[in-house]
Amino acid sequence: MRLERIPGRKVLKLLDYFPVVVLTGVRQCGKTTLAQSLKPDWRYVDLESSSNYELLSNNCELFLRQYPTDVIFDEAQLLPDLFSNLRHAIDENREQKGRYILTGSSSPDLVSNIAESLAGRAATVEIGTLKSSERYCAPPSQIYEAFCSGIFDETMIGTKPKLNQNDFFRHWYAGGYPEPSLSEDTYFRDVWVEQYIGRYLERDVRRLFPGLNINRYRRFLSLLANMSGQILNQSDLAKALEVSSPTIKDYLEIASGTFLWRNLNSYESKASKAVTKMPKGYLRDTGLIHSLLKIPSLEHLQVHPIMGRSFEVFAIEELLRGLHYSDATLYSAHHYRTRAKTEIDLVIDTKFGPVPIEVKYSSKIQPRSVKVLRDFIKEHKSPFGLLINNSETFEPIGNKLYQVPAHGL
């Protein structure tokens, strides 16, 4: 089953502006498939192939003279010399755009190589695992236009999302890695995740950090599944694993740098009251969370203690991926919690002001949630705020405040 990936439009648009577009993201999320589907006639070079690696490592400059454009380099971080050679090739004809697509699964290597050699010459698009609308072939939501304009599109009010809510729930449980997501076989999904974690540890983590205790880091991933959606206390994690706090900091940087984990730093501004500055975070794919926690079905998930946090994680990640794939620019994502325990799940800081977003599994509107959002909007002069829940329609619920069905993300 071939799926149309939402970020494809953004990749093609950026190729009109930059000589290189780099596709980053967690291993097995579909970066290679997307690149080849967008440019099927381009030459494809897989740097995990020993023959391709040897060819370029010995003759990179010559290769780029032979193929000065229309090349896809897969897992480009494996050959650091490629980046300096690309810079030289690009600068010989700086005005020519849309020449190369690079993919990579390991952020630390890619970020440093792009910063050193391709700054100003490359745009980066992070590809996530499948969004629910991609998995079930629903049209992209209009909600992201509000972050591009700073104005909520009120033509959505009273409308229902195009995506079926039951499909949304199934995707929440199964997660978005393309291969297991497209299978209805739960045994296969469990085995796939087990094999995936093994490959991730051996191919990404061990290569980047050869001295790392792999068994302890595997236990750390299981702890992260339990901690997803919570404020992180590194001291508690260190005690649980019997390691130092600096080691936990290193582990978190590895998980984040390989796109498994998303950190949300606290939102701070002059208008903010005293805030808790500890970060919050989560494993980005809920299917991975549920497999690591050995939750056997959607029905079990819906009565599991992690259900509320898992749904919050899923809704936030759906929104952030959609936002990244949109035309929105100059934004950042945070969580918000004051020392008085006032909390907001997500704050998107945009060029129009901060947008507070609360996520609830219930379809009913809780007065406390509305009050917290309303107070934040007033104090921070927000353009609008969102309450994401399991309602059926987009509705206004206050001044500059809107209810958004989670399956409308």
C-alpha positions in Angstrom: 0.0 0.0 0.0 1.6 3.3 -1.1 0.7 6.3 1.1 1.0 9.9 0.2 3.2 11.6 2.8 2.2 15.1 3.8 5.8 16.5 4.1 6.3 15.7 0.4 4.8 19.1 -0.6 7.2 20.9 1.7 10.2 19.1 0.5 9.4 20.0 -3.2 8.8 23.6 -2.2 12.2 23.8 -0.4 14.0 22.3 -3.4 12.9 25.5 -5.3 14.8 27.6 -2.7 17.9 25.5 -1.7 20.5 23.4 -3.5 20.1 20.7 -0.8 17.2 19.4 1.2 18.0 17.1 4.1 15.4 14.6 5.4 16.0 13.7 9.0 14.0 11.5 11.3 14.0 8.3 13.3 15.1 5.1 11.5 12.3 3.3 9.6 9.9 6.3 9.4 9.9 6.3 5.6 12.5 9.0 4.6 14.0 6.9 1.8 10.7 5.9 0.4 9.6 9.6 0.4 12.7 10.8 -1.3 12.5 8.2 -4.0 8.8 8.8 -4.6 9.4 12.5 -5.0 12.3 12.1 -7.4 12.0 8.7 -8.9 14.4 9.6 -11.8 17.2 10.8 -9.6 20.3 8.7 -9.0 20.0 6.9 -5.6 23.2 6.3 -3.5 22.8 4.2 -0.3 25.7 4.8 2.0 24.9 1.8 4.1 25.8 -0.2 1.0 29.5 -1.1 1.3 30.1 -0.8 -2.5 28.4 2.7 -2.6 30.3 3.8 0.5 33.6 2.7 -0.9 32.9 4.4 -4.2 32.3 7.7 -2.6 34.8 7.5 0.1 37.6 7.1 -2.5 36.2 9.3 -5.2 33.7 11.7 -3.7 34.9 14.8 -5.6 35.0 12.9 -8.9 31.5 11.5 -8.3 30.1 14.9 -7.8 31.7 16.2 -11.0 30.1 13.3 -12.8 26.7 13.8 -11.1 26.5 17.5 -10.3 22.7 17.4 -9.7 19.7 15.0 -9.2 21.2 12.7 -6.6 19.7 11.2 -3.4 22.3 10.3 -0.7 20.8 7.9 1.8 22.1 7.9 5.4 24.5 10.7 4.5 25.9 11.1 8.0 27.9 7.9 7.5 30.3 9.7 5.2 31.3 13.1 6.8 33.6 14.0 3.9 30.5 14.1 1.6 29.4 17.4 3.2 32.6 19.4 2.5 32.6 18.0 -1.1 29.0 19.0 -1.5 29.8 22.5 -0.3 32.5 22.8 -3.0 30.2 21.4 -5.7 27.4 23.7 -4.8 29.5 26.9 -4.6 30.7 26.3 -8.1 27.2 27.1 -9.2 25.5 28.6 -6.2 22.4 29.9 -8.1 21.3 26.4 -9.1 18.6 25.1 -6.7 17.2 21.6 -6.1 20.3 19.5 -6.8 20.5 17.0 -3.9 18.4 15.3 -1.3 20.1 13.8 1.7 18.6 11.6 4.4 19.9 10.7 7.8 18.8 9.0 11.0 21.4 10.3 13.5 20.9 14.0 14.4 24.2 14.7 16.2 26.3 13.8 13.1 24.0 15.5 10.6 23.6 18.7 12.6 27.3 19.2 13.0 28.1 18.4 9.4 25.3 20.7 8.0 26.4 23.5 10.4 30.0 23.2 9.4 29.7 22.7 5.6 26.1 23.4 4.3 24.9 26.4 6.3 22.8 28.6 4.1 22.9 25.9 1.4 20.6 23.3 2.9 17.1 23.2 4.3 16.1 20.4 6.8 12.7 18.7 7.0 12.2 16.3 9.9 10.1 13.3 8.9 8.1 11.7 11.6 6.4 8.3 11.7 3.0 8.3 10.0 0.3 10.8 11.1 -3.2 9.3 11.4 -4.4 11.2 8.3 -1.5 9.7 6.3 -2.2 6.2 7.5 -5.9 6.4 6.6 -5.6 8.7 3.6 -7.6 11.6 5.0 -7.0 15.2 3.7 -4.7 17.3 5.9 -6.4 19.4 8.5 -7.0 23.2 8.1 -6.1 23.8 11.7 -2.4 24.5 10.9 -3.3 27.5 8.8 -4.1 29.3 12.1 -0.5 29.0 13.1 0.6 30.5 9.8 -1.8 33.5 10.0 -2.4 33.9 13.7 -6.1 33.7 13.1 -8.4 30.7 13.7 -10.4 29.9 10.6 -14.0 30.2 11.8 -15.3 28.4 8.7 -14.3 25.2 10.5 -16.8 25.9 13.3 -19.5 23.3 13.4 -17.7 21.0 11.0 -16.6 17.4 11.6 -13.1 16.1 10.8 -12.7 14.0 7.7 -10.8 11.3 9.6 -12.9 8.5 11.2 -12.5 8.7 15.0 -12.2 4.9 15.3 -9.3 4.9 12.8 -7.7 7.7 14.9 -7.9 5.5 18.0 -6.4 2.5 16.2 -3.5 4.7 15.1 -3.1 6.0 18.6 -2.6 2.4 19.8 -0.6 1.0 16.9 1.7 4.0 16.3 3.0 5.3 13.1 6.0 3.3 12.0 4.9 2.4 8.5 5.5 -1.3 8.4 3.8 -2.4 11.7 1.2 0.4 11.3 -0.1 -1.1 8.0 -0.4 -4.6 9.6 -3.4 -5.8 11.6 -1.3 -8.6 13.1 -0.5 -7.6 16.7 2.0 -10.5 17.0 3.9 -9.1 14.0 3.8 -5.5 15.5 5.3 -6.8 18.8 8.0 -8.7 17.1 8.8 -5.8 14.7 9.2 -3.4 17.7 11.5 -5.9 19.5 13.7 -6.3 16.4 13.6 -2.5 15.8 14.9 -1.7 19.2 17.7 -4.2 18.7 18.7 -2.7 15.4 18.4 0.8 16.8 20.8 -0.1 19.6 23.3 -1.8 17.4 23.3 0.4 14.3 22.7 3.9 15.7 23.5 3.9 19.4 26.5 1.6 19.4 28.0 3.3 16.4 27.6 6.8 17.8 28.6 5.9 21.4 30.7 2.7 21.3 31.4 2.8 25.0 27.8 2.9 26.1 26.3 0.2 28.3 23.7 -1.1 25.8 21.8 -3.2 28.3 21.4 -0.3 30.7 20.4 2.0 27.9 17.7 -0.5 26.8 16.3 -0.4 30.4 16.4 3.3 30.2 14.1 3.3 27.1 11.5 1.2 29.1 11.7 3.9 31.9 11.1 6.6 29.3 8.0 4.8 28.1 6.6 5.0 31.7 7.7 8.6 32.0 6.3 9.8 28.7 4.1 12.9 29.3 5.6 13.7 32.7 8.0 16.2 34.2 11.4 14.6 34.2 13.3 14.2 37.4 16.8 13.1 36.3 17.8 12.2 39.9 14.9 9.7 40.2 15.8 8.2 36.8 19.4 7.9 37.9 18.5 6.1 41.1 16.2 3.7 39.2 19.1 2.8 36.9 21.8 3.1 39.5 23.8 5.6 37.4 24.8 9.2 37.9 22.6 12.2 36.9 25.1 13.2 34.2 24.7 9.8 32.7 21.0 10.2 32.5 21.5 13.6 30.8 23.7 11.8 28.3 21.1 9.1 27.7 18.4 11.7 27.1 20.6 13.5 24.6 21.1 10.2 22.8 17.4 9.4 22.7 16.6 13.0 21.5 19.4 13.1 19.0 18.2 9.8 17.4 14.6 11.1 17.2 13.1 8.7 19.6 12.4 11.2 22.4 11.1 14.8 22.3 12.0 17.3 25.0 9.6 20.1 25.8 11.3 22.8 27.8 9.3 25.1 30.0 7.7 28.2 28.6 9.0 31.4 30.1 8.2 35.0 29.4 8.0 38.3 31.3 4.3 37.7 31.8 4.8 34.2 33.2 4.5 33.7 36.9 7.1 31.6 38.7 7.4 28.5 36.5 8.8 25.0 37.0 11.9 25.0 34.7 12.3 21.2 34.6 11.7 19.7 31.1 8.9 17.5 30.1 9.1 14.9 27.3 7.9 11.7 25.7 8.8 8.9 23.3 7.5 10.3 20.0 5.6 7.2 18.8 2.8 5.9 21.0 3.0 2.4 19.4 6.6 2.2 20.7 5.4 3.3 24.2 2.6 0.7 24.2 4.9 -2.1 23.0 7.6 -1.3 25.6 4.9 -1.3 28.3 3.4 -4.6 26.9 -0.1 -3.2 26.5 -1.8 -5.9 24.3 -4.7 -4.0 22.7 -6.6 -0.7 22.4 -9.1 -2.0 24.9 -6.4 -2.6 27.4 -4.9 0.8 26.7 -8.2 2.5 27.4 -8.2 1.2 31.0 -4.5 1.4 31.6 -3.1 4.0 34.1 -1.0 5.6 31.3 -4.1 6.1 29.0 -4.5 9.8 29.7 -0.8 10.6 29.3 -0.5 8.4 26.2 -3.4 10.2 24.6 -1.9 13.6 25.4 1.5 12.5 23.9 -0.3 11.3 20.7 -2.3 14.4 20.2 0.7 16.7 20.8 2.9 14.8 18.4 0.1 14.7 15.8 -0.1 18.5 16.1 3.6 19.2 16.1 4.2 17.0 13.0 1.4 18.7 11.2 2.8 22.1 12.2 6.2 21.2 11.0 4.9 20.0 7.6 2.9 23.2 7.2 4.1 26.6 6.0 4.3 27.9 9.6 7.7 29.5 10.5 9.5 30.8 13.6 7.7 28.8 16.2 8.8 26.6 19.2 7.1 24.1 21.4 7.1 24.1 25.3 5.1 22.9 28.3 3.9 25.3 31.0 3.7 24.7 34.7 3.8 27.2 37.5 5.0 26.5 41.0 1.4 26.9 42.1 0.7 23.7 39.9 -1.1 25.6 37.1 -0.4 23.5 34.0 -0.9 23.7 30.3 0.1 20.7 28.2 1.6 22.6 25.2 2.5 26.2 24.4 3.4 26.9 20.8 5.4 30.2 20.8 4.6 31.8 17.4 5.5 35.1 15.8 1.9 36.2 16.6 2.3 35.3 20.3 2.1 32.1 22.4 -0.8 29.7 21.7 -1.8 27.6 24.8 -3.1 24.1 24.1 -4.7 21.7 26.5 -5.4 18.0 25.7 -8.1 15.9 27.3 -9.3 12.4 26.5 -12.9 13.2 27.5 -15.4 14.7 25.1 -16.7 16.9 27.8 -15.4 20.4 28.4 -14.0 20.8 31.9 -14.4 24.3 33.4 -10.9 24.3 35.0 -9.2 23.6 31.7 -11.1 26.5 30.0 -10.2 28.8 32.9 -6.5 28.0 32.7 -6.5 28.6 29.0 -8.5 31.8 29.3 -6.2 33.2 32.0 -3.1 32.4 29.9 -4.6 34.0 26.8 -5.3 37.2 28.7 -2.0 37.4 30.5 0.1 36.6 27.5 -2.0 38.3 24.8 -2.3 35.1 22.9 -3.8 35.1 19.4 -6.0 32.1 20.3 -6.0 28.9 22.4 -7.1 25.4 21.8 -8.7 22.6 23.8 -8.1 19.3 22.1 -10.5 16.5 23.1 -12.6 13.7 21.8 -15.5 15.9 20.7 -17.1 15.6 17.3 -17.0 19.2 15.9 -14.8 22.3 16.0 -16.5 24.8 18.3 -15.8 28.2 20.0 -15.8 27.8 23.8 -14.8 31.4 24.8 -13.1 34.5 23.6 -10.3 33.4 21.2 -10.7 29.9 22.5 -11.7 26.9 20.4 -12.5 23.2 20.9 -10.7 21.0 18.4 -11.6 17.3 17.9 -8.4 15.3 18.3 -9.1 13.4 15.1 -9.1 16.8 13.4 -5.4 17.2 13.8 
